[in-house]
């Protein structure tokens, strides 16, 4: 039994692409899907959502408010507070916990702002 299939027709526009061109096309299409989601997150986050993210990352509940306020004061909320903590941890070669504690104590904020310029 032969299967009726339109695969050949549907792939006609990409049939002559190289592996590298297919790879680039994949990431181009992925960006088209993901970019609106990221924009939605940037525009619609709230302090309580950001505190919840930090809590799930293992940040102390006492530190979450200080970090959220620090991000709000510096215009970093659109990047996500968890992302800020993660980037500082990577930049400084320390754990997420250590980075969150330092940020809550008021340290590394200039570095955080610089990372997101």
QUICORMO-V332143 format. One record per residue. N is the residue number from 0. RES is the residue in one letter. SS is DSSP state (H for helix, E for strand, C for the rest). Layout:
# QUICORMO-V332143
N;RES;SS
N;RES;SS
This chain:
# QUICORMO-V332143
0;X;C
1;X;C
2;X;C
3;X;C
4;X;C
5;X;C
6;X;H
7;X;H
8;X;H
9;X;H
10;X;C
11;X;C
12;X;C
13;X;C
14;X;C
15;X;C
16;X;C
17;X;C
18;X;H
19;X;H
20;X;H
21;X;H
22;X;H
23;X;H
24;X;H
25;X;H
26;X;H
27;X;H
28;X;H
29;X;H
30;X;H
31;X;H
32;X;H
33;X;H
34;X;H
35;X;H
36;X;H
37;X;H
38;X;H
39;X;H
40;X;H
41;X;H
42;X;H
43;X;H
44;X;C
45;X;C
46;X;H
47;X;H
48;X;H
49;X;H
50;X;H
51;X;H
52;X;H
53;X;H
54;X;H
55;X;H
56;X;C
57;X;C
58;X;C
59;X;C
60;X;H
61;X;H
62;X;H
63;X;H
64;X;H
65;X;H
66;X;H
67;X;H
68;X;H
69;X;H
70;X;H
71;X;H
72;X;H
73;X;C
74;X;C
75;X;C
76;X;H
77;X;H
78;X;H
79;X;C
80;X;H
81;X;H
82;X;H
83;X;H
84;X;H
85;X;H
86;X;H
87;X;H
88;X;H
89;X;H
90;X;H
91;X;H
92;X;C
93;X;C
94;X;C
95;X;H
96;X;H
97;X;H
98;X;H
99;X;H
100;X;H
101;X;H
102;X;H
103;X;H
104;X;C
105;X;C
106;X;C
107;X;C
108;X;H
109;X;H
110;X;H
111;X;H
112;X;H
113;X;H
114;X;H
115;X;C
116;X;C
